[in-house]
C-alpha cells in the first residue's frame, strides 16, 4: 500500500521548489527584475556624471562670459579667436587660400 503522507510531502516539496525556482527566475530575468534594475542604475549613474560634467562646463562658460562682459582683454581676445565674436567697432575677416591651379603655367 502506498504511503499517501509521504507522497503528499514529496509532491508539496516539489511544487514549492518548482514555484520558488520559477519566481527566482522571473525576479531575475523578468521585466522590472534585477537585471533591469541594474541597467537603470548604470544609466542613472552615467546621466549623473554627464550632468556633473555639464555643470562644470556651465560654470566655466559663465565665468568666461562675465570676463567678456567686464571687458577683460584676454577673454575678449579668446572670444574673437575661438568663437568668432567681434566687437561693435571691429571687423572679422576670414582669408581662405585658393587651391593651386597647375594648368595656368
C-alpha positions as a printed Julia matrix, in Angstrom:
105×3 Matrix{Float64}:
  0.0    0.0     0.0
  1.18   3.48   -0.83
  2.22   5.87    1.89
  0.0    8.85    1.0
  1.55  11.18    3.55
  4.99  10.63    2.1
  3.72  11.1    -1.44
  1.92  14.31   -0.4
  5.09  15.64    1.26
  7.2   14.92   -1.81
  4.58  16.49   -4.05
  4.27  19.62   -1.89
  8.04  19.98   -1.69
  8.41  19.52   -5.44
  5.72  22.1    -6.13
  7.29  24.55   -3.66
 10.8   24.11   -5.08
  9.49  24.48   -8.64
  7.46  27.54   -7.67
 10.36  29.17   -5.84
 12.67  28.46   -8.77
 10.15  29.96  -11.19
  9.73  33.06   -9.02
 13.5   33.43   -8.71
 13.98  33.17  -12.47
 11.16  35.65  -13.06
 12.58  38.01  -10.43
 15.99  37.99  -12.09
 15.11  37.84  -15.8
 11.58  39.25  -15.82
 10.54  42.77  -16.71
 11.42  45.06  -13.83
 13.68  42.42  -12.34
 17.19  42.68  -11.03
 18.79  42.95  -14.48
 16.53  45.85  -15.44
 17.19  47.47  -12.09
 20.95  47.18  -12.53
 20.73  48.56  -16.07
 18.65  51.5   -14.85
 21.12  52.17  -12.03
 24.0   52.21  -14.52
 22.09  54.56  -16.82
 21.27  56.83  -13.89
 24.93  56.92  -12.79
 26.03  57.78  -16.34
 23.45  60.56  -16.5
 24.62  61.93  -13.15
 28.23  62.01  -14.42
 27.08  63.78  -17.58
 25.09  66.33  -15.55
 28.1   66.99  -13.32
 30.32  67.49  -16.39
 27.79  69.88  -17.93
 27.56  71.84  -14.67
 31.35  72.29  -14.7
 31.23  73.47  -18.3
 28.38  75.82  -17.42
 30.39  77.32  -14.55
 33.46  77.78  -16.76
 31.45  79.41  -19.52
 29.63  81.61  -17.01
 32.91  82.89  -15.54
 34.25  83.38  -19.07
 31.12  85.3   -20.08
 31.47  87.53  -17.0
 35.06  88.25  -18.02
 33.93  89.2   -21.52
 31.23  91.45  -20.09
 33.85  93.14  -17.88
 35.97  93.77  -20.99
 38.87  91.59  -19.89
 41.4   91.82  -22.73
 42.45  88.16  -22.59
 38.84  87.0   -22.58
 37.97  89.32  -25.46
 40.91  88.03  -27.5
 39.93  84.42  -26.76
 36.33  85.18  -27.74
 37.46  86.69  -31.01
 39.76  83.8   -31.85
 37.81  80.81  -30.59
 34.19  81.83  -31.07
 34.4   84.47  -33.78
 32.89  87.13  -31.53
 33.55  90.65  -32.79
 33.05  93.98  -31.04
 30.83  96.7   -32.47
 33.82  98.63  -33.84
 35.69  95.58  -35.24
 35.52  93.58  -38.44
 36.17  89.9   -38.79
 37.86  88.79  -41.97
 38.37  85.21  -42.99
 41.02  84.56  -45.59
 40.73  81.3   -47.45
 43.51  80.45  -49.87
 42.54  79.4   -53.37
 43.69  75.96  -54.44
 46.76  75.97  -56.63
 45.82  75.5   -60.26
 48.54  73.66  -62.15
 47.03  74.35  -65.61
 47.77  78.12  -65.57
 51.51  77.72  -66.33
